[in-house]
Amino acid sequence: MTTAYLAADGYEAQLITELDAAGVVVTRRHERLLITAAAAVDVAWAANVWFDPVEIPITSIGDAVRVLRGQQRNWAMYAPAHAGRARLIAEQLPHVSGKPLVLGAPAPSAPLGSWTLLDSTTVLAATRCSSRFANGEIALVEDRDGPPSRAYLKLWEALVRVGRWPRRGEQCIDLGASPGGWTWLLAQLGARVVAVDKAPLDERVAALPGVEWLDTSAFALDPAAFADGTWLFSDVIAYPERVLALVERWRAHGCIRNIICTIKFQGETDHDVGRRFAAIDGSHVFHLHHNRHELTFALIEP
């Protein structure tokens, strides 16, 4: 049994710590790709997980192409070394679009394998991976005029990852909303948004249909004021322990069916609190391509 984990760019140390805590030993490192001789475990800091990758000896570029095409159609290349040779192989494989998603578009449905050149005569390939995006990187068609910040890309990517979207007219609470990037995105989807922050929204966001600003702290808001079925979103800048307590308070009230929130680390990565978020039944904790030193927590109704 072999599993390879592609670390989120710049966060290899966090992934190594996660794997070590799970008792998984890294037997080989290929830049960001951490190769192990163990079954896959759930980790948050991997951009992509390669299931059962196989080392394949090759004699030429054509030989590599023949072997990969013989296994399946769709492949994504990871080439931290031997990049020129890898590109020559990739050019002869079937084209995989990978074009940026427009707002509301789902993730691709076709499986996507991953491969790399460990050396000039050895391919490591996995026909099955955790992500259907090349190297786990989700490209989005950005709007450079409407949103007041690029933070909306995190929420957009998270919604693609979980495969669920607020429907038109559904109520959403956006905690820590200012200047309004997440509120802007939710309003584009037609949701009714209660934006909560002591700081005001960008004027253009505040004027959008269905948007209401509450001048109060995210931690002072009473869940009892909201109806059953509400979505809860949070990009609050706060210590992870405090955000975890906030999530637990809203869950205990029972009005929330779907939660997406950012877990922001200030200083060292708090792996323990990350595991506590992940231990919530039905939850997912992952690092987004558009995250920095933070994780995203999602609890989505089946």
Summary of the structure (lengths in Angstrom):
residues: 302
radius of gyration: 21.0
end to end distance: 31.0
largest distance: 67.2
contacts: 954
relative contact order: 0.12
helix: 26%
strand: 27%
